[in-house]
Amino acid sequence: MAVLLNLETGQSFRVRARSLVGRASRSDIRLSGMRASSHQASIQWDGVCWMLKDLSRNGTVVNGLVLSNGRACRMEPGDDIVFGDPGERWRWLDGKPPCPTAICRDRGLHIEGTDGVLLLPDDATPRASVCARDGHWELDINGGSCRVQDGEVVRVSDLSFELELPCIDPAAIATHSYRHQLSILGARIHFQVSQDEEFVSVSFTTGSTTTALRPRAFHYLLLILARARLEDTAAGVSEAEAGWLYADEVARRRCVSVEDTNVDICRARKQIAQSCQFVDAVHIIERRSGTGHLRLGVAAISIERNDARSAPAPVP
């Protein structure tokens, strides 16, 4: 998420997808300079870049250029800004795209996603996930998925959450330039499995780079789906049909509930987004709407047997 630094105080502020800068009490970034306006400027992510727009009468200065009368400019890391008052000197430090967030007014909570993935009601006990998919935001909950929009209110674990979802540029995602990340669909997933199948390690290879995930108990879920896809492909099943399993069958094989399986899907997407920085980590597991079907979204798969004595212990 983008960061603004107050050059006078040294304090830094994280910038939300739509932020108001000014002296008004409800401003996202509060100014104290007497010559600054109540509503001095707005900062907004437009799907590709951050834009600063002047909202004041006295103007906002960016790198010596005065913005006034509603003029806007694109922000770049290192830009110096003066918000109306000479004492309001700021610097734009980081232009990373914003992450999805949610406000739970029932409990006064502000839940912030990381690496493009938002887990609700929290990271520790996720029951739903919000991720970008093919140019829109998608909510995965109760074994199903649906599109969601900025400002929409959803209920998770008997709590209401108002979603704050930044604009997505489909063209940028299509060229993998969004967030300067890679697509998981072009990666190879590799499993190392102990002889007793108590230990499963997972890594992803894109080009010449291989990234190993920290061991987690839910990696066995990925292994089950990987085997199903390999078996179907070997049997001549088409790529579009290969690897689909019912969620309750996957849960039965793992000796867990379907709800636990859904929780682990959320955790898998979050871990992969954080570790591998794929723009589309949501595709690690695909769902068929209305059928209860799951499958591994990655087609390039390899599985290797290892001696259990050398395998790392899984982390819950």
Secondary structure, DSSP 8 states (H G I E B T S, - for coil): --EEEETTT--EEE--SEEEEESSTT-SEE---TTS-TT-EEEEE-SSSEEEEE-SSS-EEETTEEE-TT-EEE--TT-EEEESSTT-EEEEEE------EEEETTTTEEEE-BTTEEEES-SSS-SEEEEEETTEEEEEETTEEEEE-TT-EEEETTEEEEEE-----HHHHHTT-GGG-B-GGG-EEEEEEETTSS-EEEEEEETTEEEE----TTHHHHHHHHHHHHHHHHTT--TTTTT-EEHHHHHHHHTS-HHHHHHHHHHHHHHHHHHH-BTTGGGGEEEETTTTEEEES--EEEEEEE-GGGS-----
